[in-house]
Amino acid sequence: HAERFAPPPHTHNFWGGCFFARIGRLKGRDGTELNRGLVVPMCFARQGRAKIPPLLFSDISLAYRYLINIDSTSTQRGFRVNREPERRRISLSGRNCELGLVDWGGSGPVLLLAHANGFCADVFGPFVQSLVSDFHVIGYDARGHGESDMPAARSAYLWSELIADQVALVEELKLAYGIDRLGRGVGHSMGASIMLAVAARRPDLFESIDLIDPIIALPPSERTGYYAGEGQHPMAERARKRRRSFQSRVALRAKWEQRGIYAEWDLQALNSLLAYTFRDLPNGEIELKCDPEVEAFIYEGGRDLDLFAEVASLTTPARLFHSERGFVPRTVAEQLVATNPFLRLERLELGHFAPMEAPSTMASLILHQRPAAF
């Protein structure tokens, strides 16, 4: 059978057509798949400008990595090829930890992306495509995520450790690019909360920051439930019940795109999530790179971060994009913003996963609404 996908925008001036077919797959009489066959990208050039020889992929995951770098439009029959970002690991001075980096390149000041709990930097791929005309965009995988180290100790995932990692990373990037500060920081969910704490503690790291629906707990004196030391964290409990492995990316996508939070996602972002947050197992299945137990540790550790105390010292211009359909009540976001004139509240008429639901819309907000200068 043939499968067709529509992954993110291009950087190369090539137009062509592509579809992927799986050949040689055999099933027994009981329906059991005996082998997975080969995934074959069939490419052709438009107007004879270029030719791509057929490539064979022995696994659907490799096809996904190829696929998410191809873009289709409703007005063109063909596809266009997108340059693969540079991926590398970086050792952080004094942190005894290596983090995975994704460097999309681009023109302009350096912009650092920080992802949500359980995700990885590559999930930002479609969102980034609208940013590289104005920024040199770099994302990183938090420890325990993506291609970064996964320490065994639970204490390695305290929020103080995650904050220290980002500080060390920014220092490394400043040194590597010979700059005084990064031009912009953009964080989402967990990544936004970490970035706010980092900017508050170290005003010398970012020119400005944009925070997309950060996780905000009330001040300690006003907390209830888990954040007041009672019961279990509901998101941590949900993470611990999550399956670690699945049959295939194709089967999982067919399930996710029909219901739940992923049903609202841009298809290209969903393809990126499936391609890069899972690793391939020898038996042909796929497994989450971020162990659900690590994800649970991080949810539980959020109780230790008091953003109301952190933001008191913030002097870096910052915008907090609050999702009207997110997890944090608007009154809590308003309460936090009211404590510091350097922090400005922006209403976001999207869900919590805004960069994945509407990548170009969210990128437009980042580009065209500049942080206030104080």
C-alpha beads as a LAMMPS data file, in Angstrom:
LAMMPS data file: protein, C-alpha beads

374 atoms
373 bonds

1 atom types
1 bond types

-500.0 500.0 xlo xhi
-500.0 500.0 ylo yhi
-500.0 500.0 zlo zhi

Masses

1 110.0

Atoms # bond

1 1 1 0.000 0.000 0.000
2 1 1 1.098 3.591 -0.432
3 1 1 1.032 6.301 2.215
4 1 1 1.257 10.054 1.678
5 1 1 2.275 12.631 4.233
6 1 1 2.571 16.421 4.398
7 1 1 5.526 17.526 6.529
8 1 1 7.070 21.079 7.195
9 1 1 8.171 24.004 5.021
10 1 1 11.236 23.977 2.787
11 1 1 14.535 25.755 2.515
12 1 1 15.634 24.295 -0.842
13 1 1 14.476 25.438 -4.266
14 1 1 13.454 22.009 -5.513
15 1 1 10.010 21.006 -6.602
16 1 1 9.061 17.434 -7.252
17 1 1 6.634 14.742 -6.314
18 1 1 6.939 11.967 -3.785
19 1 1 4.941 9.129 -2.377
20 1 1 6.024 6.271 -0.165
21 1 1 5.097 2.645 -0.752
22 1 1 5.774 -0.363 1.420
23 1 1 6.689 -3.406 -0.630
24 1 1 7.322 -7.015 0.231
25 1 1 5.264 -7.074 3.448
26 1 1 3.955 -10.538 4.194
27 1 1 1.206 -11.663 6.557
28 1 1 0.302 -15.128 7.772
29 1 1 -3.126 -16.649 7.493
30 1 1 -3.990 -15.448 10.986
31 1 1 -3.113 -11.867 10.004
32 1 1 0.219 -11.839 11.854
33 1 1 2.779 -9.657 10.112
34 1 1 5.725 -11.878 9.183
35 1 1 7.983 -9.093 7.979
36 1 1 7.779 -5.343 7.618
37 1 1 8.978 -5.159 4.042
38 1 1 10.692 -2.099 2.656
39 1 1 9.470 1.486 2.600
40 1 1 10.269 2.998 -0.786
41 1 1 10.108 6.739 -1.482
42 1 1 9.138 7.197 -5.112
43 1 1 10.379 10.605 -6.249
44 1 1 10.166 12.372 -9.590
45 1 1 11.286 15.774 -10.756
46 1 1 9.078 18.543 -12.007
47 1 1 9.971 19.985 -15.419
48 1 1 13.100 17.836 -15.497
49 1 1 14.993 20.108 -13.083
50 1 1 16.318 17.367 -10.827
51 1 1 16.150 13.648 -10.272
52 1 1 16.254 11.687 -7.052
53 1 1 17.009 7.975 -7.270
54 1 1 14.650 5.658 -5.419
55 1 1 15.746 5.042 -1.814
56 1 1 15.012 2.008 0.297
57 1 1 14.205 2.219 3.981
58 1 1 14.150 -0.981 5.982
59 1 1 12.037 0.649 8.649
60 1 1 9.091 3.043 8.645
61 1 1 10.873 5.280 11.179
62 1 1 13.565 6.131 8.630
63 1 1 10.855 7.025 6.164
64 1 1 9.329 9.367 8.754
65 1 1 12.667 11.130 9.200
66 1 1 12.768 11.646 5.442
67 1 1 9.114 12.540 5.229
68 1 1 9.084 15.308 7.797
69 1 1 11.536 17.219 5.626
70 1 1 9.134 17.331 2.667
71 1 1 6.373 19.870 2.293
72 1 1 3.222 19.780 0.206
73 1 1 0.710 22.524 -0.533
74 1 1 -2.891 22.350 -1.577
75 1 1 -2.140 24.410 -4.670
76 1 1 0.730 22.333 -6.013
77 1 1 0.779 18.704 -7.078
78 1 1 4.404 18.222 -6.071
79 1 1 6.523 18.291 -2.945
80 1 1 9.537 20.370 -2.070
81 1 1 12.582 19.154 -0.180
82 1 1 13.686 20.753 3.089
83 1 1 17.216 20.867 4.474
84 1 1 17.773 18.675 7.508
85 1 1 18.752 20.693 10.623
86 1 1 22.087 19.986 12.264
87 1 1 21.845 17.738 15.310
88 1 1 24.635 17.403 17.838
89 1 1 25.288 16.890 21.526
90 1 1 26.944 19.413 23.798
91 1 1 28.739 18.817 27.079
92 1 1 27.857 21.379 29.711
93 1 1 30.677 22.722 31.865
94 1 1 30.343 21.599 35.470
95 1 1 27.036 19.790 34.849
96 1 1 28.209 16.209 34.175
97 1 1 25.533 15.995 31.499
98 1 1 25.325 16.164 27.721
99 1 1 22.314 17.683 26.001
100 1 1 21.060 17.148 22.470
101 1 1 20.889 20.262 20.279
102 1 1 18.927 20.896 17.089
103 1 1 20.289 23.779 15.008
104 1 1 17.977 24.982 12.240
105 1 1 20.282 27.837 11.259
106 1 1 18.694 31.059 10.042
107 1 1 19.466 34.752 9.749
108 1 1 19.679 37.077 12.712
109 1 1 20.208 36.864 16.478
110 1 1 20.342 33.494 18.221
111 1 1 16.960 32.277 19.494
112 1 1 16.838 29.384 21.963
113 1 1 13.813 27.065 22.194
114 1 1 12.881 25.110 25.335
115 1 1 10.271 22.344 25.007
116 1 1 7.489 20.892 27.167
117 1 1 7.795 17.918 29.522
118 1 1 7.906 14.623 27.627
119 1 1 8.689 16.228 24.251
120 1 1 11.945 17.194 22.514
121 1 1 13.302 20.094 20.473
122 1 1 12.485 18.520 17.097
123 1 1 8.760 18.797 17.797
124 1 1 9.187 22.550 17.171
125 1 1 10.215 21.851 13.545
126 1 1 7.138 23.263 11.739
127 1 1 6.988 26.222 14.149
128 1 1 10.646 27.052 13.468
129 1 1 10.243 27.298 9.707
130 1 1 8.624 30.726 10.048
131 1 1 11.300 31.981 12.450
132 1 1 14.530 31.297 10.555
133 1 1 14.145 34.368 8.346
134 1 1 14.607 36.559 11.448
135 1 1 16.576 34.382 13.890
136 1 1 19.246 31.721 14.062
137 1 1 17.135 29.101 15.835
138 1 1 18.549 26.472 18.190
139 1 1 16.532 24.069 20.334
140 1 1 17.709 21.685 23.018
141 1 1 16.479 18.461 24.574
142 1 1 16.147 18.712 28.346
143 1 1 17.907 15.995 30.319
144 1 1 15.959 12.743 30.121
145 1 1 14.439 13.759 26.780
146 1 1 15.263 13.226 23.117
147 1 1 18.994 12.729 22.517
148 1 1 20.132 14.070 25.896
149 1 1 21.585 12.063 28.767
150 1 1 19.137 10.307 31.071
151 1 1 20.609 10.199 34.597
152 1 1 19.318 7.375 36.778
153 1 1 18.839 9.328 40.013
154 1 1 15.466 10.936 40.643
155 1 1 17.234 13.961 42.111
156 1 1 18.726 14.641 38.663
157 1 1 15.285 15.852 37.519
158 1 1 14.695 18.464 40.175
159 1 1 13.702 21.772 38.609
160 1 1 16.819 23.347 40.102
161 1 1 18.822 20.941 37.903
162 1 1 16.786 21.776 34.794
163 1 1 17.293 25.495 35.451
164 1 1 21.041 25.027 35.969
165 1 1 21.252 23.094 32.677
166 1 1 19.701 25.960 30.736
167 1 1 21.990 28.517 32.362
168 1 1 25.052 26.418 31.475
169 1 1 23.784 25.897 27.914
170 1 1 23.238 29.610 27.290
171 1 1 26.723 30.332 28.611
172 1 1 28.135 27.781 26.145
173 1 1 26.188 29.330 23.258
174 1 1 27.302 32.852 24.167
175 1 1 30.903 31.676 24.108
176 1 1 30.472 29.713 20.861
177 1 1 28.924 32.649 18.980
178 1 1 30.903 35.427 20.653
179 1 1 27.834 37.309 21.888
180 1 1 26.892 39.013 25.154
181 1 1 23.314 37.696 25.229
182 1 1 21.042 35.484 23.171
183 1 1 18.671 37.551 21.058
184 1 1 15.538 35.767 22.205
185 1 1 14.393 32.850 24.324
186 1 1 11.133 31.030 23.588
187 1 1 9.849 28.426 25.999
188 1 1 6.733 26.275 25.979
189 1 1 4.986 24.811 29.038
190 1 1 7.745 23.351 31.275
191 1 1 10.338 25.025 29.066
192 1 1 8.642 28.392 29.566
193 1 1 8.611 28.044 33.354
194 1 1 12.292 27.126 33.362
195 1 1 13.165 30.006 31.051
196 1 1 11.322 32.523 33.227
197 1 1 13.286 31.389 36.285
198 1 1 16.567 31.495 34.326
199 1 1 15.924 35.020 33.002
200 1 1 14.942 36.240 36.472
201 1 1 18.103 34.858 38.035
202 1 1 20.427 35.806 35.186
203 1 1 19.474 39.046 33.407
204 1 1 22.668 38.790 31.353
205 1 1 21.522 35.763 29.298
206 1 1 18.601 36.910 27.086
207 1 1 17.651 40.168 25.393
208 1 1 13.999 39.168 25.805
209 1 1 11.901 36.043 26.305
210 1 1 8.531 34.739 25.120
211 1 1 6.727 32.256 27.366
212 1 1 4.058 30.100 25.739
213 1 1 1.563 28.943 28.366
214 1 1 4.020 28.227 31.200
215 1 1 3.071 26.020 34.124
216 1 1 2.378 28.362 37.057
217 1 1 1.666 27.259 40.609
218 1 1 0.125 29.700 43.045
219 1 1 2.297 31.204 45.805
220 1 1 2.926 28.593 48.545
221 1 1 0.517 30.274 50.972
222 1 1 -2.368 29.932 48.479
223 1 1 -1.786 26.405 47.211
224 1 1 -4.101 23.435 47.576
225 1 1 -3.991 19.752 46.653
226 1 1 -0.693 18.258 45.529
227 1 1 1.068 21.628 45.493
228 1 1 0.172 22.002 49.164
229 1 1 1.594 18.562 49.963
230 1 1 -1.678 16.624 49.704
231 1 1 -2.208 13.582 47.485
232 1 1 -0.611 12.778 44.137
233 1 1 0.073 14.971 41.123
234 1 1 -2.613 14.035 38.556
235 1 1 -0.320 14.514 35.545
236 1 1 2.403 12.416 37.184
237 1 1 -0.061 9.616 37.834
238 1 1 -1.216 9.779 34.226
239 1 1 2.391 9.651 32.991
240 1 1 3.136 6.544 35.049
241 1 1 0.184 4.761 33.462
242 1 1 1.334 5.609 29.946
243 1 1 2.534 2.824 27.698
244 1 1 6.247 2.896 26.885
245 1 1 6.114 1.016 23.599
246 1 1 3.760 0.835 20.629
247 1 1 3.377 -1.228 17.487
248 1 1 4.441 1.410 14.963
249 1 1 4.429 5.121 14.197
250 1 1 1.861 4.680 11.459
251 1 1 -0.576 2.853 13.748
252 1 1 -0.062 5.383 16.530
253 1 1 -0.584 8.340 14.230
254 1 1 -3.807 6.845 12.908
255 1 1 -5.009 6.612 16.507
256 1 1 -3.806 9.984 17.744
257 1 1 -4.961 12.123 14.838
258 1 1 -8.565 11.081 15.462
259 1 1 -8.934 11.928 19.145
260 1 1 -7.391 13.476 22.237
261 1 1 -5.056 16.457 22.336
262 1 1 -3.268 15.415 19.146
263 1 1 -6.429 15.653 17.057
264 1 1 -5.979 19.450 17.135
265 1 1 -2.323 19.337 16.114
266 1 1 -0.921 20.398 12.766
267 1 1 -0.171 17.191 10.835
268 1 1 3.441 18.177 10.283
269 1 1 3.956 18.709 14.019
270 1 1 2.389 15.335 14.770
271 1 1 4.754 13.711 12.254
272 1 1 7.689 15.385 14.032
273 1 1 6.482 14.157 17.417
274 1 1 6.268 10.584 16.156
275 1 1 9.603 10.726 14.367
276 1 1 11.721 12.145 17.175
277 1 1 10.188 11.341 20.565
278 1 1 10.339 7.589 19.914
279 1 1 13.237 5.195 19.371
280 1 1 13.120 1.979 17.353
281 1 1 13.259 -1.413 19.074
282 1 1 14.793 -4.591 17.614
283 1 1 11.360 -6.268 17.490
284 1 1 10.044 -3.566 15.148
285 1 1 8.082 -1.654 17.790
286 1 1 8.783 1.890 18.975
287 1 1 9.503 3.172 22.484
288 1 1 9.268 6.573 24.126
289 1 1 12.674 8.237 24.510
290 1 1 11.504 10.052 27.633
291 1 1 10.747 7.395 30.222
292 1 1 7.264 8.007 31.710
293 1 1 8.841 7.781 35.176
294 1 1 11.157 10.687 34.322
295 1 1 8.189 12.672 33.031
296 1 1 6.386 11.944 36.322
297 1 1 9.420 13.038 38.394
298 1 1 9.444 16.371 36.579
299 1 1 5.727 16.969 37.095
300 1 1 6.142 16.271 40.794
301 1 1 9.216 18.498 41.045
302 1 1 7.269 21.498 39.789
303 1 1 6.035 22.011 43.330
304 1 1 9.523 23.202 44.304
305 1 1 9.522 26.123 41.868
306 1 1 7.860 29.316 43.123
307 1 1 7.568 31.517 40.031
308 1 1 6.027 34.307 42.087
309 1 1 9.232 34.532 44.101
310 1 1 11.404 34.161 40.996
311 1 1 9.684 36.841 38.925
312 1 1 10.199 39.473 41.604
313 1 1 13.768 39.971 40.332
314 1 1 12.975 39.810 36.594
315 1 1 14.442 42.691 34.560
316 1 1 14.440 40.986 31.143
317 1 1 11.494 42.060 28.929
318 1 1 9.121 39.107 28.777
319 1 1 5.743 38.209 27.330
320 1 1 3.550 35.520 28.805
321 1 1 1.201 34.015 26.199
322 1 1 -1.675 32.582 28.194
323 1 1 -3.801 29.961 26.462
324 1 1 -7.521 30.357 26.941
325 1 1 -7.783 26.557 26.617
326 1 1 -4.711 25.687 28.641
327 1 1 -4.097 24.216 32.087
328 1 1 -3.494 27.418 34.065
329 1 1 -6.455 29.672 35.003
330 1 1 -6.212 33.153 33.531
331 1 1 -6.560 34.681 36.996
332 1 1 -3.313 32.960 38.054
333 1 1 -1.464 34.282 34.999
334 1 1 -2.831 37.774 35.662
335 1 1 -1.763 37.536 39.294
336 1 1 1.793 36.649 38.277
337 1 1 2.073 39.387 35.638
338 1 1 0.790 42.004 38.066
339 1 1 3.868 41.485 40.257
340 1 1 6.406 42.789 37.727
341 1 1 6.200 45.508 35.032
342 1 1 8.784 43.689 32.878
343 1 1 6.295 40.858 32.334
344 1 1 3.403 41.425 29.925
345 1 1 0.348 39.222 29.429
346 1 1 -0.811 38.247 25.929
347 1 1 -4.056 36.407 25.283
348 1 1 -3.661 33.264 23.190
349 1 1 -6.801 31.919 21.545
350 1 1 -5.282 28.487 21.059
351 1 1 -4.801 25.408 23.212
352 1 1 -1.882 24.635 25.501
353 1 1 0.051 23.122 22.587
354 1 1 -0.200 26.264 20.460
355 1 1 3.157 25.865 18.621
356 1 1 2.013 22.421 17.460
357 1 1 -1.651 23.277 16.801
358 1 1 -0.974 26.365 14.665
359 1 1 2.793 26.661 14.049
360 1 1 2.710 29.570 11.601
361 1 1 0.170 31.530 13.677
362 1 1 2.227 31.151 16.842
363 1 1 5.423 32.050 14.990
364 1 1 3.752 35.183 13.637
365 1 1 2.945 36.281 17.175
366 1 1 6.563 35.745 18.182
367 1 1 7.878 37.718 15.206
368 1 1 5.413 40.588 14.875
369 1 1 4.650 41.507 18.456
370 1 1 7.961 42.631 19.839
371 1 1 8.504 42.495 23.608
372 1 1 8.051 45.835 25.291
373 1 1 11.263 47.722 26.043
374 1 1 11.573 49.096 29.553

Bonds

1 1 1 2
2 1 2 3
3 1 3 4
4 1 4 5
5 1 5 6
6 1 6 7
7 1 7 8
8 1 8 9
9 1 9 10
10 1 10 11
11 1 11 12
12 1 12 13
13 1 13 14
14 1 14 15
15 1 15 16
16 1 16 17
17 1 17 18
18 1 18 19
19 1 19 20
20 1 20 21
21 1 21 22
22 1 22 23
23 1 23 24
24 1 24 25
25 1 25 26
26 1 26 27
27 1 27 28
28 1 28 29
29 1 29 30
30 1 30 31
31 1 31 32
32 1 32 33
33 1 33 34
34 1 34 35
35 1 35 36
36 1 36 37
37 1 37 38
38 1 38 39
39 1 39 40
40 1 40 41
41 1 41 42
42 1 42 43
43 1 43 44
44 1 44 45
45 1 45 46
46 1 46 47
47 1 47 48
48 1 48 49
49 1 49 50
50 1 50 51
51 1 51 52
52 1 52 53
53 1 53 54
54 1 54 55
55 1 55 56
56 1 56 57
57 1 57 58
58 1 58 59
59 1 59 60
60 1 60 61
61 1 61 62
62 1 62 63
63 1 63 64
64 1 64 65
65 1 65 66
66 1 66 67
67 1 67 68
68 1 68 69
69 1 69 70
70 1 70 71
71 1 71 72
72 1 72 73
73 1 73 74
74 1 74 75
75 1 75 76
76 1 76 77
77 1 77 78
78 1 78 79
79 1 79 80
80 1 80 81
81 1 81 82
82 1 82 83
83 1 83 84
84 1 84 85
85 1 85 86
86 1 86 87
87 1 87 88
88 1 88 89
89 1 89 90
90 1 90 91
91 1 91 92
92 1 92 93
93 1 93 94
94 1 94 95
95 1 95 96
96 1 96 97
97 1 97 98
98 1 98 99
99 1 99 100
100 1 100 101
101 1 101 102
102 1 102 103
103 1 103 104
104 1 104 105
105 1 105 106
106 1 106 107
107 1 107 108
108 1 108 109
109 1 109 110
110 1 110 111
111 1 111 112
112 1 112 113
113 1 113 114
114 1 114 115
115 1 115 116
116 1 116 117
117 1 117 118
118 1 118 119
119 1 119 120
120 1 120 121
121 1 121 122
122 1 122 123
123 1 123 124
124 1 124 125
125 1 125 126
126 1 126 127
127 1 127 128
128 1 128 129
129 1 129 130
130 1 130 131
131 1 131 132
132 1 132 133
133 1 133 134
134 1 134 135
135 1 135 136
136 1 136 137
137 1 137 138
138 1 138 139
139 1 139 140
140 1 140 141
141 1 141 142
142 1 142 143
143 1 143 144
144 1 144 145
145 1 145 146
146 1 146 147
147 1 147 148
148 1 148 149
149 1 149 150
150 1 150 151
151 1 151 152
152 1 152 153
153 1 153 154
154 1 154 155
155 1 155 156
156 1 156 157
157 1 157 158
158 1 158 159
159 1 159 160
160 1 160 161
161 1 161 162
162 1 162 163
163 1 163 164
164 1 164 165
165 1 165 166
166 1 166 167
167 1 167 168
168 1 168 169
169 1 169 170
170 1 170 171
171 1 171 172
172 1 172 173
173 1 173 174
174 1 174 175
175 1 175 176
176 1 176 177
177 1 177 178
178 1 178 179
179 1 179 180
180 1 180 181
181 1 181 182
182 1 182 183
183 1 183 184
184 1 184 185
185 1 185 186
186 1 186 187
187 1 187 188
188 1 188 189
189 1 189 190
190 1 190 191
191 1 191 192
192 1 192 193
193 1 193 194
194 1 194 195
195 1 195 196
196 1 196 197
197 1 197 198
198 1 198 199
199 1 199 200
200 1 200 201
201 1 201 202
202 1 202 203
203 1 203 204
204 1 204 205
205 1 205 206
206 1 206 207
207 1 207 208
208 1 208 209
209 1 209 210
210 1 210 211
211 1 211 212
212 1 212 213
213 1 213 214
214 1 214 215
215 1 215 216
216 1 216 217
217 1 217 218
218 1 218 219
219 1 219 220
220 1 220 221
221 1 221 222
222 1 222 223
223 1 223 224
224 1 224 225
225 1 225 226
226 1 226 227
227 1 227 228
228 1 228 229
229 1 229 230
230 1 230 231
231 1 231 232
232 1 232 233
233 1 233 234
234 1 234 235
235 1 235 236
236 1 236 237
237 1 237 238
238 1 238 239
239 1 239 240
240 1 240 241
241 1 241 242
242 1 242 243
243 1 243 244
244 1 244 245
245 1 245 246
246 1 246 247
247 1 247 248
248 1 248 249
249 1 249 250
250 1 250 251
251 1 251 252
252 1 252 253
253 1 253 254
254 1 254 255
255 1 255 256
256 1 256 257
257 1 257 258
258 1 258 259
259 1 259 260
260 1 260 261
261 1 261 262
262 1 262 263
263 1 263 264
264 1 264 265
265 1 265 266
266 1 266 267
267 1 267 268
268 1 268 269
269 1 269 270
270 1 270 271
271 1 271 272
272 1 272 273
273 1 273 274
274 1 274 275
275 1 275 276
276 1 276 277
277 1 277 278
278 1 278 279
279 1 279 280
280 1 280 281
281 1 281 282
282 1 282 283
283 1 283 284
284 1 284 285
285 1 285 286
286 1 286 287
287 1 287 288
288 1 288 289
289 1 289 290
290 1 290 291
291 1 291 292
292 1 292 293
293 1 293 294
294 1 294 295
295 1 295 296
296 1 296 297
297 1 297 298
298 1 298 299
299 1 299 300
300 1 300 301
301 1 301 302
302 1 302 303
303 1 303 304
304 1 304 305
305 1 305 306
306 1 306 307
307 1 307 308
308 1 308 309
309 1 309 310
310 1 310 311
311 1 311 312
312 1 312 313
313 1 313 314
314 1 314 315
315 1 315 316
316 1 316 317
317 1 317 318
318 1 318 319
319 1 319 320
320 1 320 321
321 1 321 322
322 1 322 323
323 1 323 324
324 1 324 325
325 1 325 326
326 1 326 327
327 1 327 328
328 1 328 329
329 1 329 330
330 1 330 331
331 1 331 332
332 1 332 333
333 1 333 334
334 1 334 335
335 1 335 336
336 1 336 337
337 1 337 338
338 1 338 339
339 1 339 340
340 1 340 341
341 1 341 342
342 1 342 343
343 1 343 344
344 1 344 345
345 1 345 346
346 1 346 347
347 1 347 348
348 1 348 349
349 1 349 350
350 1 350 351
351 1 351 352
352 1 352 353
353 1 353 354
354 1 354 355
355 1 355 356
356 1 356 357
357 1 357 358
358 1 358 359
359 1 359 360
360 1 360 361
361 1 361 362
362 1 362 363
363 1 363 364
364 1 364 365
365 1 365 366
366 1 366 367
367 1 367 368
368 1 368 369
369 1 369 370
370 1 370 371
371 1 371 372
372 1 372 373
373 1 373 374
